[in-house]
Amino acid sequence: MKMECEALRNAREYYLAELIVNQDRENIYRYSKAVSEYLKNAALAPYKGGKLYPCGRNINTYSKNADIAVRPEYSYTLFANMELLKKKCPEAHEFMEKEHFEKVAPIFTPHTVGGAGYTHSFINYRRILKDGLIGYEKRVSALPDGDFKDAMLVLLEGIEAYRQRCISYLSEINADPALIRALSRVPMHSPENIYEAIVAWNFVYYIDGCDDIGGLDRGLYPYWKGEDIRPWIRELYENIDENDAWSMPLGPDYNELTVQLIDACHSIRRPSIQLLVTDDMPDEVWQAAYRSLASGCGQPALYNWKLFKREINRRLPEVTEEDVKFLAFGGCTETMIEGLSNVGSDDAGINTALIFDEFMRGKLAAYDSFDSFLGGYLTETEKVIAETCDILEAYRKTRAKFRPQPIRTLFIDDCIDKMTDFNAGGARYNWSVMNVAGLINVIDSMVVIKKLIFDEKAYTPEEFIEKLDGRDPEFLLKCARVPKHGNDDAEVSEIAARISERVYSEFERHTCTPGGKYFAVSNQFTTYEFAGLCVNATPDGRDKGEPLCDSCSAIYGRDKMGPTAMLSSVASLNLPKVLGTPVTNIRIAKKNIPTLLKPLVKGFFEMGGMQLQVTSASKEELLDALKRPEKHENLIVRIGGYSEYFNRLTDPLKKTVIERTEY
């Protein structure tokens, strides 16, 4: 075994070698030692001449480390290229089969939409800056002896070695002296100025693997003395964008940095900025939002601070009044508490359209009333949710036992104080959010069935399905004339309320390991295309295999009665039940943003809206981008819970964005 591990190290498999050699130690030590050795040895990304380092791709995905088969990963603990590993070392491949696939049961469900046991998170940037890593070392050193203490110490040793490697590299290439001086102090010590604070923040962001960037306005403010930090922040954003990375909450306590942070994001897709909107949000913050959205970046998305806070207080009473101020939305937009929580992030999914498709085709003829048919569908959906929660529970239990997360155990409270791994319950708050896909397709389809089969008796169930699958033009025209979600139709909204209440409520009946409950999220980013591939034609108008709805909004251009009617329809979906965040997309012409946005947001939030995000690219721009993509490389749209470059979308997804109503 010793010789084998030496061979692995020679093959640059530093991480895997430590997993093998330390099998007699607890898992938290084994994985911490593996991360530490990886940080000490993996290739550094090149310096690009700016004011921040690391930069570019993070150490886990940098191309010169692509020949390393097993590497750290911020969600699943590790990434394993099993095909590459089998070529490099068959014996180690056999070990990883057991370590990676047999111990931690994978999630298999036809309803997975988005993540499958995925976990975005926010490390506690504020505490890291305040205490410095020296403070963390003191806290860990005070713990009782044992594998947990050794794990955290060896991890800190690896982080320090990585920092020293960065400093040596920058010195060798004569990089910016101010950057070298800053990295010589931070993050070991607390920053002495705002530049050092940003350098430290960027450094630990890379250590975490480039996930969520955290609340920069609340975290950097103690170090700010009136400087214009936008150039440094823009460089930080470019690092985030290059790593396809994630989220940054702003507010609800605004300060001068809030505006600068919004101003710095013009015409760039990441980070996903989540602006917590209060009743008295200052006009200068609104104006900054108008400017940014008009630049075409889709930032910021707007969140109903009062309603999120109310629902967290009601359903998560363990979250203190002080901690709820650090409300954040990881990944696309999954609700969590910055620096203090472990939240399963799109942990699994429920494809409600797939359930509907199977139920309609198998059971529609068995019902003699719409209410009984709807009730049967909802009972079947609740059954699928329960089954999926059970599958996810099995995964979460094995993950808690066998798959620690060293970096997050070190940097998220209260793992050190509890001496407990992040995945095993060390974080202060634990819950999970599960993605609900296809619900608007189900609502619109249910209205068609009610109208054409049960009210008008225009078709028998058998005729209905035959004409649906045969794409009969007269039949499809009748379906299209039935009212749809997005137009403030009373009957549609009543059915939407009934369906959403039952579906969203079912999640909360289940508890999750290592604590807490499951909550719904409606956040179908690019996955709504793939979720539709397995679904036959549905009565709402989509054909077999076409994309499903994008979260909670009206389906691509079906909203004909104006933005207020569309948002009123969305509000009928029992949105406060979707504590994981119900995403609502709207397209507003750039010239109309200063006059439309604020009243629409305030009205929507008063009706119970939780979140609103804006695409400002016009239909003309989008159509031109189809013809001449090279002219629109930086054209950005909102899709699901984040911004994406239009050219990166598949053709079916581009079509859905183009067909959205523009206000």
SVG drawing of the C-alpha trace seen along z (x, -y; Angstrom):
<svg xmlns="http://www.w3.org/2000/svg" viewBox="-71 -59 83 62">
<polyline fill="none" stroke="black" stroke-width="0.4" points="0.0,0.0 2.8,-2.4 4.4,-1.9 1.1,-2.3 0.5,-5.6 4.0,-6.8 3.1,-5.9 -0.1,-7.9 1.8,-10.9 4.2,-10.6 1.2,-10.5 0.0,-13.7 -2.9,-12.0 -2.1,-13.8 -5.7,-13.8 -6.3,-10.1 -3.1,-9.0 -4.0,-10.5 -7.4,-8.9 -5.8,-5.5 -2.9,-5.9 -5.0,-7.3 -7.8,-4.6 -7.2,-4.0 -8.2,-7.6 -11.7,-9.2 -13.1,-10.4 -12.9,-14.0 -9.1,-13.6 -8.7,-11.6 -10.5,-14.1 -8.9,-17.1 -5.4,-15.6 -6.3,-15.0 -7.4,-18.6 -4.3,-19.8 -1.9,-17.8 -3.8,-18.9 -3.4,-22.6 0.3,-22.0 0.9,-20.4 -1.6,-21.1 -0.6,-23.6 -1.4,-27.3 -3.3,-29.2 -1.4,-32.0 -1.5,-35.6 -3.3,-38.0 -1.7,-41.2 -4.5,-42.5 -5.0,-43.5 -6.2,-40.0 -4.8,-36.6 -5.8,-33.7 -7.5,-34.6 -8.9,-32.7 -10.0,-29.1 -9.8,-27.8 -7.2,-25.2 -9.7,-22.3 -10.8,-23.0 -7.6,-24.7 -6.7,-22.9 -3.2,-22.0 -4.8,-19.9 -7.1,-18.1 -4.9,-15.0 -5.5,-14.6 -8.4,-12.1 -9.5,-12.8 -9.8,-16.4 -11.7,-18.4 -15.2,-19.6 -17.3,-22.0 -20.6,-20.2 -20.0,-16.4 -16.7,-16.7 -14.7,-15.2 -14.7,-14.9 -13.6,-11.6 -12.8,-10.9 -13.1,-7.2 -12.2,-6.5 -8.9,-8.4 -8.2,-6.8 -8.7,-3.3 -6.0,-4.1 -3.6,-5.5 -4.1,-3.1 -6.5,-0.1 -6.0,0.7 -6.9,-2.8 -9.9,-2.7 -11.2,0.3 -10.7,-1.6 -12.6,-4.6 -15.5,-2.5 -16.0,-1.5 -15.2,-4.9 -17.1,-7.0 -20.0,-4.8 -20.7,-2.0 -20.5,-4.0 -22.5,-7.0 -25.6,-5.8 -26.3,-7.9 -29.7,-9.4 -31.7,-7.7 -35.1,-9.2 -36.9,-10.1 -38.0,-13.3 -34.7,-14.8 -34.6,-18.4 -31.5,-20.3 -29.2,-19.0 -29.0,-15.4 -27.8,-15.8 -26.2,-19.1 -25.1,-21.6 -24.3,-25.2 -23.2,-27.2 -21.8,-30.4 -18.7,-30.3 -18.5,-32.8 -16.4,-35.5 -17.2,-38.0 -15.7,-35.9 -12.7,-34.9 -11.9,-38.6 -12.5,-39.5 -10.6,-36.7 -8.0,-35.9 -6.9,-32.4 -4.7,-32.8 -7.9,-33.2 -9.2,-30.0 -5.9,-28.2 -6.3,-29.3 -9.8,-28.1 -8.9,-24.7 -5.8,-24.4 -8.0,-24.8 -10.1,-21.7 -9.6,-18.3 -7.0,-16.1 -8.4,-13.7 -9.0,-13.3 -11.3,-16.3 -8.7,-18.7 -5.9,-17.1 -8.1,-17.4 -8.7,-21.1 -5.0,-21.8 -3.8,-19.9 -6.3,-21.7 -5.1,-25.1 -1.5,-23.9 -2.5,-23.2 -4.2,-26.6 -1.1,-28.4 1.1,-26.4 -1.1,-27.4 -0.9,-31.1 2.9,-30.8 3.0,-29.2 0.9,-32.1 3.2,-34.7 6.4,-32.9 4.9,-32.7 3.9,-36.3 7.3,-37.4 9.1,-35.3 7.2,-36.9 7.4,-40.5 3.7,-40.8 2.0,-43.9 3.9,-44.7 0.8,-45.9 -0.9,-42.5 2.2,-40.7 2.2,-42.9 -1.5,-42.3 -1.3,-38.5 1.7,-38.5 -0.8,-39.6 -4.2,-38.3 -6.1,-36.2 -3.8,-35.1 -4.5,-38.4 -7.5,-40.7 -7.3,-43.3 -6.1,-46.8 -7.8,-48.4 -10.4,-47.8 -8.0,-46.6 -6.6,-43.9 -10.2,-42.9 -11.0,-42.3 -7.7,-40.4 -8.6,-38.2 -12.1,-37.7 -11.0,-36.7 -8.4,-34.3 -10.8,-32.4 -13.4,-32.4 -10.9,-30.3 -10.1,-28.1 -13.8,-27.2 -13.7,-26.2 -15.5,-29.3 -19.2,-28.7 -21.1,-31.7 -19.3,-35.0 -21.3,-36.2 -22.7,-39.6 -20.0,-41.9 -21.8,-45.1 -22.3,-43.8 -18.9,-42.1 -16.6,-44.7 -18.2,-47.8 -16.1,-47.7 -12.9,-48.1 -14.2,-50.9 -13.1,-54.5 -14.8,-56.1 -12.8,-54.6 -14.2,-53.8 -13.8,-50.0 -15.6,-49.3 -12.4,-48.5 -11.3,-45.9 -14.8,-44.5 -15.1,-44.3 -12.0,-42.2 -13.5,-40.0 -16.7,-39.6 -14.6,-38.6 -13.1,-35.8 -16.6,-34.7 -17.8,-34.8 -14.9,-32.8 -15.6,-30.0 -19.3,-29.8 -19.8,-30.7 -22.7,-32.0 -24.4,-34.3 -24.2,-37.5 -26.9,-38.9 -27.2,-42.7 -29.1,-44.3 -31.4,-44.5 -29.1,-46.9 -27.9,-49.1 -24.8,-51.2 -22.6,-53.1 -21.0,-49.9 -24.4,-48.5 -24.6,-51.0 -20.9,-50.5 -21.4,-46.7 -24.4,-47.0 -22.6,-49.5 -19.7,-47.2 -21.8,-44.4 -22.9,-46.1 -22.8,-43.8 -21.5,-40.8 -23.6,-37.7 -22.1,-36.7 -22.3,-36.9 -26.0,-36.4 -26.9,-39.5 -29.9,-39.1 -31.1,-42.5 -33.2,-42.2 -35.9,-44.9 -37.3,-46.6 -40.3,-49.0 -37.9,-51.9 -35.1,-50.9 -33.3,-54.1 -33.8,-55.7 -30.1,-55.6 -30.3,-51.8 -33.3,-51.7 -31.5,-54.0 -28.4,-51.7 -30.7,-48.7 -32.2,-50.6 -28.8,-51.4 -27.5,-47.8 -30.6,-46.2 -30.5,-48.6 -27.0,-47.4 -28.5,-44.1 -26.9,-41.9 -30.1,-40.8 -28.7,-42.0 -29.9,-42.4 -32.8,-40.0 -35.2,-41.5 -36.3,-39.6 -39.1,-40.4 -37.2,-40.9 -40.3,-41.3 -42.0,-38.2 -38.9,-35.9 -38.2,-37.1 -41.8,-36.4 -41.7,-32.9 -38.4,-32.0 -39.6,-33.3 -42.7,-31.2 -41.3,-28.0 -37.7,-28.1 -38.1,-29.6 -34.6,-28.3 -33.1,-31.1 -32.5,-34.0 -33.4,-37.6 -29.7,-38.5 -28.9,-35.6 -31.9,-36.1 -30.2,-39.4 -27.7,-37.3 -30.4,-35.8 -28.8,-34.7 -29.7,-32.6 -27.1,-30.1 -26.4,-28.8 -29.2,-29.9 -31.4,-31.2 -31.8,-28.6 -32.6,-30.1 -30.0,-29.9 -28.2,-31.8 -24.8,-33.1 -21.9,-31.5 -24.2,-29.5 -26.1,-26.9 -26.0,-23.7 -28.9,-23.7 -29.5,-20.9 -29.6,-23.1 -32.0,-21.7 -31.3,-18.6 -33.6,-16.6 -36.6,-17.5 -40.2,-16.7 -41.3,-16.7 -44.9,-17.5 -45.6,-17.5 -44.2,-13.9 -46.5,-12.8 -49.4,-14.5 -48.6,-12.9 -48.5,-9.4 -51.6,-10.0 -53.7,-11.6 -52.9,-8.8 -53.5,-6.0 -56.4,-7.4 -58.3,-10.1 -61.1,-7.8 -61.6,-6.5 -62.9,-9.8 -66.4,-11.3 -65.7,-14.8 -62.9,-17.3 -62.5,-17.7 -62.0,-13.9 -59.5,-13.8 -57.6,-16.8 -57.7,-15.2 -56.4,-11.9 -53.5,-13.7 -52.6,-15.6 -52.6,-12.4 -50.3,-10.7 -48.0,-13.8 -47.8,-13.6 -46.9,-10.0 -44.0,-10.7 -42.8,-13.6 -42.8,-11.2 -40.9,-8.5 -38.4,-11.1 -37.8,-12.4 -37.1,-8.8 -34.5,-8.3 -32.9,-11.6 -32.9,-10.7 -30.9,-7.6 -28.4,-9.6 -28.1,-12.3 -27.6,-9.7 -24.7,-8.0 -23.2,-11.3 -23.3,-12.4 -21.4,-9.2 -18.9,-8.9 -18.5,-12.1 -17.2,-15.1 -16.7,-18.6 -13.4,-19.9 -13.4,-23.5 -17.0,-24.1 -16.4,-22.4 -13.6,-24.9 -15.4,-28.0 -19.1,-27.6 -20.3,-28.1 -20.8,-26.1 -18.8,-23.1 -15.6,-23.8 -17.5,-24.4 -19.5,-21.2 -16.5,-19.3 -18.8,-18.0 -18.4,-17.8 -20.5,-20.1 -22.4,-17.2 -23.0,-15.5 -24.8,-18.4 -22.0,-20.8 -23.6,-23.8 -25.9,-26.0 -28.9,-25.6 -29.8,-22.6 -32.6,-22.1 -33.1,-21.1 -34.9,-22.6 -36.3,-20.4 -37.1,-21.7 -40.7,-21.6 -40.7,-21.6 -43.5,-21.8 -46.2,-23.1 -47.5,-25.8 -47.8,-23.2 -49.9,-21.1 -52.1,-24.1 -52.7,-25.1 -53.4,-21.5 -55.8,-21.0 -57.8,-24.0 -58.0,-22.6 -59.2,-19.2 -61.8,-20.8 -63.1,-22.9 -63.1,-20.4 -63.9,-17.1 -65.8,-17.9 -67.6,-21.2 -68.3,-21.1 -68.0,-17.4 -66.5,-18.0 -64.4,-14.9 -64.3,-11.6 -61.0,-11.0 -60.0,-8.5 -60.7,-11.0 -58.9,-13.8 -55.7,-11.8 -55.9,-10.5 -56.3,-14.0 -53.6,-15.4 -51.0,-12.9 -52.2,-13.2 -51.7,-17.0 -55.2,-17.5 -55.3,-21.2 -58.9,-21.8 -58.3,-20.2 -55.1,-22.2 -57.0,-25.4 -59.6,-24.7 -56.9,-24.0 -55.2,-27.3 -58.4,-29.2 -58.8,-28.0 -57.6,-30.7 -54.0,-30.2 -51.9,-31.2 -50.5,-34.7 -53.7,-36.6 -55.4,-37.0 -58.2,-34.7 -60.2,-33.8 -60.8,-30.1 -57.2,-29.5 -55.9,-31.2 -58.3,-29.1 -57.0,-25.9 -53.4,-27.2 -54.0,-27.9 -55.4,-24.4 -52.6,-22.6 -49.8,-24.7 -51.1,-24.5 -51.2,-20.7 -47.9,-20.2 -45.8,-22.7 -47.2,-21.7 -46.3,-18.0 -42.6,-18.7 -42.8,-20.1 -44.3,-16.8 -40.8,-15.2 -37.7,-15.8 -34.2,-15.6 -30.8,-14.4 -29.0,-15.9 -31.9,-18.1 -34.6,-20.4 -37.3,-20.1 -37.7,-19.9 -39.0,-23.0 -40.0,-23.6 -38.1,-25.7 -39.2,-26.6 -36.0,-27.3 -35.8,-25.5 -32.7,-27.2 -31.6,-25.3 -33.1,-22.0 -36.6,-22.8 -35.4,-21.7 -34.2,-18.3 -37.2,-17.9 -39.5,-18.1 -37.7,-15.4 -39.4,-12.5 -42.9,-14.1 -45.4,-13.4 -47.5,-16.1 -49.6,-18.0 -52.9,-19.8 -51.4,-23.2 -50.0,-23.3 -46.5,-21.9 -45.5,-19.0 -43.8,-15.7 -40.3,-16.4 -40.5,-20.2 -39.3,-22.2 -41.4,-22.7 -42.2,-26.0 -39.4,-28.2 -40.3,-28.3 -43.4,-30.4 -44.0,-32.8 -46.5,-32.5 -45.3,-30.1 -43.5,-32.0 -45.8,-34.7 -49.1,-33.3 -49.5,-36.4 -51.7,-38.8 -53.2,-41.1 -50.2,-43.1 -47.5,-42.8 -49.9,-43.4 -52.2,-40.6 -49.2,-38.3 -47.8,-39.0 -51.2,-38.6 -51.5,-35.2 -48.1,-34.2 -49.2,-35.4 -52.0,-32.9 -49.4,-30.1 -49.1,-30.3 -45.6,-31.7 -44.8,-32.1 -45.0,-28.3 -42.0,-28.1 -39.4,-29.0 -36.6,-27.8 -37.6,-30.7 -40.1,-30.8 -38.4,-32.3 -40.4,-34.7 -39.1,-35.9 -40.3,-39.1 -39.0,-40.9 -39.0,-44.7 -37.8,-47.0 -34.7,-48.9 -36.4,-52.3 -39.3,-51.2 -37.3,-50.0 -37.1,-53.3 -40.9,-53.8 -42.2,-50.2 -39.9,-48.3 -40.5,-49.9 -44.3,-49.9 -44.4,-46.4 -42.1,-45.1 -43.9,-46.8 -47.3,-45.7 -46.2,-42.1 -44.6,-41.9 -47.7,-43.3 -49.7,-40.5 -47.3,-37.9 -44.6,-37.8 -41.3,-36.6 -38.8,-37.2 -38.7,-38.9 -35.9,-39.0 -35.7,-41.0 -34.4,-40.3 -34.0,-43.6 -32.8,-42.2 -35.4,-43.0 -36.9,-40.5 -35.1,-42.2 -31.7,-41.8 -32.4,-38.1 -33.5,-37.3 -30.4,-39.1 -28.3,-37.0 -29.7,-33.9 -28.5,-35.0 -25.3,-36.7 -24.1,-35.2 -20.6,-36.6 -22.1,-40.1 -23.8,-39.3 -21.2,-37.4 -22.1,-39.4 -25.9,-39.3 -27.3,-38.2 -30.7,-36.8 -32.3,-35.6 -33.2,-31.9 -34.2,-30.0 -32.6,-31.7 -29.5,-33.2 -28.2,-35.2 -26.7,-33.4 -25.0,-34.4 -27.7,-33.9 -25.3,-32.2 -24.6,-29.5 -28.3,-28.3 -29.5,-25.5 -31.8,-26.3 -35.0,-25.1 -34.1,-27.3 -33.4,-30.3 -36.8,-29.9 -38.5,-30.0 -36.7,-33.2 -37.5,-34.9 -41.2,-34.1 -41.5,-35.8 -43.8,-38.8 -41.9,-42.1 -43.3,-45.0"/>
</svg>
